[in-house]
Amino acid sequence: MESILAHAQGLVYTLLSLIPSQYQRDHLEAMLELFLKAQGYPLPQHSQTKSASALSRFLNIYAWSTRKMIRTTREHVLKDILSECPKGRKPFLQVIIDLTTLDKCGKFKPFKHLITVYNGKRGLHLVVMYLVVGQWRVPWSFRVWRGKGTPSPAQLGLKLVKCLPKKLTKHFKVMILADTAFGSIEFLHGIRKLKYYAIVGVRVDRKLVDGRILRRLHKRGQQVWFVGLKFPVTVSWYYLKRDDGKLEKRFVLSTKPLKASTINRWAKRRWQIEGWFKTAKHRFGLDRFGQGTLLGVYRWLVLSLIAYILAHWAYLSICTENLPDWGEAAQLAFQTLFPQLLLCCFLLDLERIRPLALSHGIDIQISRCKI
């Protein structure tokens, strides 16, 4: 698996080459170092090598192409995903669509129109497309839901699916997995037009053409016609255990005729993205942005996702069976990809504790070795 880390190193070198000056490249390394601490608080004021104001200028003012950085990262990720495509029968590519809220309080005047309330949560609402194939778990793209009167989460999710690269879709069978919020008529018709399969959550009060509502069904695996839908779907349900220990009945539909047990198995895989949301927020600070411009927020989100991808590759280089320890994986990524920055931080720590060491009779001396 050493080739994975070599691939990650190649991505880092390429990203650094996109930054126009060495001064700004140092700031990119400092930002990625903050994210790769994986403590959930990658705030600029916590940097040991750059000032908070300098990092703020890097995010909000300096002229470097965020779009090129995204495109380059996707090219490297795409190469990895395609390596999972064996000859013969096409494997499934799980495309998970969901909405997450980056909670925010206070005033954000430059982009207050983006801070909205959804399901009782105030903040920036992201519709995220997350790809799962083999050992790879990759956040591919996102859109911001802008509130009532704008394209709905389901419409944004459909736009994300339409932007899947053809290089990817021609090598895999695409299975769309989504929550109840994406079970609209428009979304399902759009997925069918793209010739993909979808397994989506559905409300219990959804009406059938015969006048019944969904909760009245008593047999899993039935093929039914929903009001407004131009094709039949197969319906099943499973029971989800909540935090309070109670079981909640969840209905799901499949646009492809499948057995009820198969539908339930696929439907439960949608929850993989919920685990990633927690990791992205609590480890890689996805929701900790405090920039004063839209550009700064956008760059923060992009760099946070890139840091996660680097840590994910580091995890795959050491283990693919156990649940990931994201702190360990991020530390390995930092040590391997930014060794000079790691040594710089180490020397700064030594300099900081040197007076304390002297007070205890310990004199720390550092000398350069001849190689």
C-alpha positions in Angstrom: 0.0 0.0 0.0 3.0 2.3 -0.1 1.9 3.4 -3.6 -1.1 5.0 -2.0 1.1 7.4 0.0 3.2 8.0 -3.0 0.1 8.9 -4.9 -0.9 11.3 -2.1 2.5 12.8 -2.2 2.1 13.4 -5.9 -1.2 15.1 -5.3 0.4 17.4 -2.7 3.3 18.4 -5.0 0.8 19.1 -7.8 -1.4 21.3 -5.6 1.6 23.2 -4.4 2.6 23.8 -8.0 -0.8 25.5 -8.6 0.0 28.2 -6.0 1.8 31.2 -7.7 4.5 32.0 -5.1 6.6 30.2 -2.5 5.2 32.6 0.1 1.6 31.4 -0.6 2.7 27.8 -0.9 4.0 28.0 2.7 0.5 29.2 3.7 -1.2 26.3 1.9 1.1 23.9 3.8 0.2 25.7 7.1 -3.5 25.4 6.4 -3.3 21.7 5.6 -1.2 21.1 8.7 -4.0 22.7 10.8 -6.6 20.4 9.2 -4.4 17.3 9.6 -4.1 17.8 13.3 -7.6 16.2 13.2 -8.7 17.8 16.4 -11.7 19.6 15.0 -10.4 23.1 15.6 -8.2 24.0 12.6 -8.4 27.7 13.4 -5.7 30.1 11.9 -4.8 31.4 15.3 -3.6 27.9 16.3 -0.9 27.8 13.6 2.7 27.6 14.9 4.3 28.8 11.7 2.0 31.5 10.2 0.0 34.3 11.8 -3.8 34.2 11.8 -3.9 37.4 9.7 -1.6 36.0 7.0 -3.7 32.8 6.8 -6.9 34.9 6.6 -5.4 36.8 3.6 -4.5 33.5 2.0 -8.1 32.3 2.2 -9.9 35.5 1.5 -7.7 37.7 -0.7 -4.8 36.0 -2.4 -5.2 35.1 -6.1 -4.9 31.4 -6.5 -7.3 29.1 -8.4 -9.6 27.1 -6.2 -11.2 25.6 -9.2 -7.9 24.2 -10.5 -7.2 22.7 -7.1 -10.6 20.9 -7.1 -10.1 19.7 -10.6 -6.6 18.3 -9.8 -7.8 16.5 -6.7 -10.7 14.9 -8.6 -8.3 13.7 -11.3 -6.2 11.9 -8.6 -9.2 10.5 -6.9 -10.7 9.3 -10.2 -7.6 7.4 -11.0 -7.8 5.6 -7.6 -11.5 4.7 -8.0 -11.0 3.4 -11.5 -8.3 1.1 -10.1 -11.1 -0.7 -8.3 -12.8 -1.6 -11.5 -11.9 -5.2 -12.5 -12.4 -6.8 -15.8 -15.7 -8.6 -16.3 -19.0 -7.7 -14.6 -19.3 -4.0 -13.7 -19.1 -3.4 -9.9 -21.5 -1.0 -8.2 -20.6 2.6 -7.5 -22.6 3.8 -4.5 -23.5 7.5 -4.9 -24.9 8.7 -1.6 -26.7 12.1 -1.5 -27.6 13.8 1.7 -27.9 17.2 3.3 -25.9 18.3 6.3 -26.0 21.6 8.3 -22.9 23.5 9.3 -24.3 25.1 12.5 -23.7 28.8 12.8 -24.9 31.5 15.2 -24.3 35.2 15.0 -24.3 37.5 12.0 -22.6 36.8 8.7 -23.3 40.0 6.7 -21.3 39.2 3.5 -23.3 36.0 3.0 -26.3 36.2 5.3 -28.6 35.0 2.5 -26.8 31.6 2.8 -27.3 31.2 6.5 -30.8 29.8 6.7 -33.0 27.6 9.0 -33.8 24.0 7.9 -35.5 21.5 10.1 -34.9 23.7 13.1 -31.1 24.1 12.4 -29.6 27.4 11.6 -26.4 27.4 9.5 -25.0 26.7 6.1 -26.8 23.7 4.5 -24.7 21.6 2.2 -26.1 18.9 -0.2 -23.2 16.5 -0.5 -22.5 13.8 -3.0 -20.4 11.0 -1.4 -18.9 8.1 -3.5 -18.3 4.6 -2.1 -16.6 1.9 -4.1 -14.4 -0.9 -2.8 -12.2 0.6 -0.1 -12.6 4.2 -1.3 -14.8 6.7 0.5 -14.7 10.1 -1.2 -16.7 13.3 -0.9 -17.0 14.3 -4.6 -18.9 17.6 -4.7 -21.4 19.8 -2.8 -24.0 22.5 -3.3 -25.3 25.1 -0.9 -29.1 25.1 -0.3 -30.1 28.8 -0.2 -33.5 28.6 1.5 -37.1 28.8 0.4 -37.8 30.0 -3.1 -34.6 28.5 -4.4 -33.8 25.0 -5.9 -34.7 22.4 -3.3 -32.2 19.9 -1.8 -33.6 17.2 -4.2 -33.1 19.5 -7.2 -29.6 20.2 -6.1 -28.9 16.5 -5.5 -30.1 15.8 -9.0 -27.7 18.4 -10.4 -24.8 16.8 -8.6 -25.7 13.3 -10.0 -25.9 14.8 -13.5 -22.3 16.1 -13.1 -20.8 12.6 -12.4 -18.0 12.2 -14.9 -18.6 9.8 -17.8 -15.2 8.2 -17.1 -16.7 7.0 -13.9 -20.2 6.0 -14.9 -19.2 3.9 -17.9 -17.1 1.6 -15.7 -19.6 1.1 -12.9 -23.3 0.4 -12.2 -24.5 3.5 -10.5 -26.7 3.1 -7.4 -28.1 6.3 -6.0 -28.8 6.1 -2.2 -30.6 9.0 -0.6 -32.8 10.1 2.3 -36.5 10.9 2.4 -35.8 14.6 1.4 -34.7 13.4 -2.0 -37.7 11.2 -2.8 -39.5 13.8 -4.9 -41.1 13.0 -8.3 -38.7 15.2 -10.1 -35.7 13.5 -8.5 -36.9 10.0 -9.3 -37.8 10.8 -12.8 -34.4 12.5 -13.3 -32.5 9.4 -12.0 -34.5 7.1 -14.2 -33.8 9.3 -17.3 -30.1 9.0 -16.5 -30.6 5.2 -16.5 -29.3 4.9 -12.9 -30.9 2.9 -10.1 -32.0 4.6 -6.9 -33.0 3.4 -3.4 -34.5 6.4 -1.6 -36.3 7.0 1.7 -40.0 7.7 1.4 -42.6 9.4 3.7 -45.1 7.1 5.4 -48.0 9.3 4.1 -47.1 9.0 0.4 -50.2 8.3 -1.6 -50.7 5.4 -4.0 -52.8 5.7 -7.2 -55.4 3.3 -5.6 -56.0 5.8 -2.8 -54.1 4.1 0.0 -51.2 5.6 1.8 -47.8 3.9 2.2 -48.2 3.0 5.9 -51.2 0.8 5.1 -49.0 -1.7 3.2 -48.4 -5.0 5.1 -46.1 -6.9 2.7 -42.5 -5.9 1.9 -41.3 -6.1 -1.6 -44.6 -5.0 -3.3 -44.5 -3.1 -6.6 -46.7 -0.1 -6.3 -47.6 3.1 -8.2 -47.2 6.4 -6.5 -49.4 9.4 -7.4 -47.5 11.5 -10.0 -44.9 8.9 -10.7 -44.8 7.5 -14.3 -43.3 4.1 -13.4 -43.8 1.5 -10.6 -41.4 1.2 -7.7 -40.7 -1.6 -5.2 -41.3 -0.7 -1.6 -39.8 -2.2 1.6 -39.1 -1.0 5.2 -36.7 -1.7 8.0 -36.5 -0.7 11.7 -33.9 1.8 12.8 -32.7 1.9 16.4 -32.7 5.5 17.7 -30.4 6.9 20.4 -33.2 6.5 23.0 -33.4 2.8 22.2 -36.7 3.0 20.4 -37.2 1.4 17.0 -38.4 3.7 14.1 -40.0 2.2 11.0 -38.3 3.5 7.8 -39.9 3.1 4.4 -37.7 2.9 1.3 -38.4 2.5 -2.4 -36.3 1.1 -5.2 -36.6 2.1 -8.9 -35.2 -1.4 -9.7 -37.2 -4.5 -9.0 -35.4 -6.2 -6.1 -36.1 -8.4 -3.2 -37.1 -6.7 0.1 -34.0 -8.0 1.9 -31.8 -6.6 -0.9 -33.5 -3.2 -0.8 -33.1 -3.0 3.0 -29.4 -3.9 2.7 -28.8 -1.2 0.2 -30.9 1.3 2.1 -28.9 0.9 5.3 -25.7 1.6 3.4 -26.9 5.2 3.0 -26.0 5.8 6.6 -22.3 5.6 5.7 -22.4 9.3 4.9 -23.7 10.2 8.4 -20.5 8.7 9.8 -18.5 10.8 7.3 -20.3 14.0 8.3 -19.3 13.4 11.9 -15.7 12.8 10.9 -15.5 15.8 8.6 -16.9 18.1 11.3 -15.4 16.7 14.5 -12.0 15.8 13.1 -11.4 18.0 10.0 -13.2 21.2 11.1 -15.6 21.4 8.1 -18.0 23.6 10.0 -15.4 25.8 11.8 -15.0 28.4 9.1 -15.1 32.0 10.3 -14.1 33.9 7.1 -15.6 37.2 6.1 -16.0 36.4 2.4 -17.7 33.8 0.3 -14.4 32.9 -1.3 -12.8 32.3 2.1 -15.6 30.0 3.2 -15.5 28.1 -0.1 -11.7 27.6 0.1 -12.1 26.5 3.8 -14.5 23.8 2.8 -12.4 22.6 -0.1 -9.2 22.4 1.9 -11.0 20.6 4.7 -12.2 18.0 2.2 -8.7 17.6 0.7 -7.2 17.1 4.2 -9.8 14.3 4.7 -8.8 12.6 1.4 -5.1 12.7 2.4 -5.9 11.2 5.8 -8.1 8.5 4.1 -5.3 7.5 1.8 -2.9 7.3 4.8 -5.5 5.1 6.6 -5.6 2.8 3.5 -1.8 2.5 3.5 -1.8 0.9 7.0 -5.1 -0.9 7.4 -8.3 -1.6 5.6 -10.1 -3.9 8.0 -10.5 -2.1 11.3 -12.5 1.1 11.8 -10.2 4.0 11.1 -8.5 6.0 13.8 -8.7 9.4 12.1 -6.2 11.0 14.5 -3.6 8.3 13.7 -4.3 8.4 10.0 -4.1 12.2 9.8 -0.9 12.2 11.8 0.6 9.7 9.4 -0.4 11.8 6.5 1.2 14.9 8.0 4.4 13.1 8.9 4.7 11.6 5.4 3.6 14.5 3.2 4.9 17.5 5.2 8.1 16.3 7.0 9.8 19.7 6.8 6.8 21.4 8.4 6.6 18.7 11.1 10.3 19.3 12.0 9.7 23.1 12.0 6.8 22.7 14.4 8.9 20.3 16.6 11.8 22.8 16.8 9.4 25.6 17.7 8.0 23.5 20.5 11.6 22.8 21.7 12.4 26.5 21.7 9.2 27.3 23.6 9.9 24.8 26.4 13.7 25.6 26.5 13.4 28.0 29.5 11.4 25.4 31.4 14.0 22.8 30.7 16.8 25.1 31.8 15.0 25.8 35.1 15.1 22.0 35.7 18.8 21.8 34.9 18.3 20.5 31.3 20.1 22.3 28.5 18.7 21.5 25.1 21.2 21.9 22.2 20.4 21.3 18.6 23.1 20.8 16.0 23.0 20.1 12.3 24.3 16.7 11.3 26.6 16.3 8.3 25.1 13.9 5.7 
